[in-house]
Amino acid sequence: MTTRRSFFKQAAITAGAAALGPVAANASLLAPSSPVKTLTMGMAGYSFVHFNVDDSIAMMNRLGIQQVTLKDFHLPYDSSQAKVNEIIGRFKQAGIHVYGLGVIYMKTAAEVDRSFEYAKKAGVEMIVGVPSYELLSYTENKVKEYNIKIAIHNHGPEDKLYPGPKDIYDRIKQMDARVGICLDIGHALRAGADPAKAVRDYASRIFDMHIKDVTAPEKDAKAIEVGRGAIDFPALVKALLKINYAGRCSLEFEKDMKDPLPGMAESAGYFRGVVAAAVA
């Protein structure tokens, strides 16, 4: 298995390029003389739970990440259309695309209704959500009505509904093709699933990814910087490239959440280094 150490040099180069802006950060991947597949980094909004909109935008710009899903602490569910436009507009003005909302928990039909209206107001393509089992069919109908995808999120061994990706897939595999999975790789590993294998097994249903690392493949494992833990990122990236994954790989950083930028930068740089090595 390729080690973290072997990627330090490439990660440092890529992270340094990110400081110069998104074009420079991806220059080696976009060279017209050698077209290659690559992966798009994003940010899961929960990473900024302790920060306001402006501070979150500033950190994303420093990281060179331009795709995000927003949580309700930045965009409240009961926001007026004017408020939604104002918040989404602030991200857009900073060069950041809000592609989804969530994670949103849905325990009643009214909460499903609210979630899809909320997503419609925001003009996003996807809800990252957790509908209760009895609401899956109702949620599927809303997906068809609104033409907004839902990516159901797995939350690890503590989650009574969807501990791992298989628990989602087995319940949605016969549903509309716009009902899929947000694969949280850290929680998946803690639940006993191999993230790379999950990518291969459920390829057509994986719409979104939460990228993180954990200290061990155990229930009580802790969050750690990407590349320092137990997840085999070269194998994960290889699997994503093999299935031609077109979604985002959104960093969800849950360590040192009141001072996350150093860990975010290390994590983003390492992930970019793995991707750059895989497509070289």
Residue, then its C-alpha position, 0 to 999 in steps of 0.5 A: m500500500t502506498t504510504r502517506r510519506s510517499f505523497f508528502k512531496q506531491a501534496a506540498i506542491t499541490a497545496g502550494a499551488a492552491a495558494l495561487g488560486p484554483v487555476a494554478a492549483n489544477a494546472s498540472l491536471l488541466a494541461p491540454s496536451s495530456p487530458v486526464k480524469t481528476l476529482t473535484m474537491g468540495m467542502a461539507g458545511y458542517s466543518f464551519v459550525h463555529f464560524n459565520v458565513d464570511d469567515s467560512i468563505a475566507m477559509m475556503n478561498r485560502l484552501g482553493i476549494q470552490q464547491v460547498t454544501l450549506k448547513d442550516f446554521h448558515l442558511p436557516y430552513d425558514s429563510s425568506q427567498a431574499k435571505v436565501n439569495e443574499i447568502i447564496g450570493r455571498f458565496k457566488q461573489a467569492g467564486i464558490h458554488v453552493y451545490g447542495l444543502g445538508v445534512i438534513y434530518m427528515k422524521t416527518a412528511a412535513e420535514v421532507d416537504r420543507s427540505f425540498e422547498y428549501a432546496k428549491k429556493a436555494g436553486v441547488e441540485m442536491i439535498v444531503g439528507v437522512p429520511s426515516y425508513e417510512l419516509l423513503s417512498y414519500t421522499e422518492n416522490k418529492v425527488k421526482e416532483y422537484n427534480i432535486k437529487i437526494a444523497i442519503h448520508n451514513h453516520g456510523p455505528e451509532d446511526k440506527l438507520y444508516p450506519g454504512p453505505k450498504d444500509i442505504y443501498d439495500r433500501i434504495k437500489q430499486m428507487d428512482a435513479r436520483v435517490g443515492i448516497c452521500l458516502d461518508i468514508g470515516h463513518a463507513l470505516r467505523a461501521g466496518a465498510d471499506p470505502a474503496k469497495a463501497v465506491r466500486d459496489y455502489a458506483s451508480r448511487i454515489f452522488d456525494m462524498h464526505i472526505k475525512d480520516v479516522t484513527a482506526p477502523e473501530k467504532d470509537a475511532k477519532a477524527i484526524e487529518v486526512g492521510r494520518g489515519a486508517i483510510d487507504f486514500p490511494a485505493l479510494v482515489k483509484a476506485l473513484l477514478k475507475i468508476n468515473y466519479a463525477g461528484r464532489c469529494s467534500l472535505e468534512f473536517e471534524k478535528d480541532m473544529k474551533d481552529p480547523l484551518p491548519g488541519m483542513a489545509e493539510s488534509a486538502g493538500y494530501f488528498r490533492g497529492v494522492v489525486a495528482a499521483a493517481v492521474a500522473 
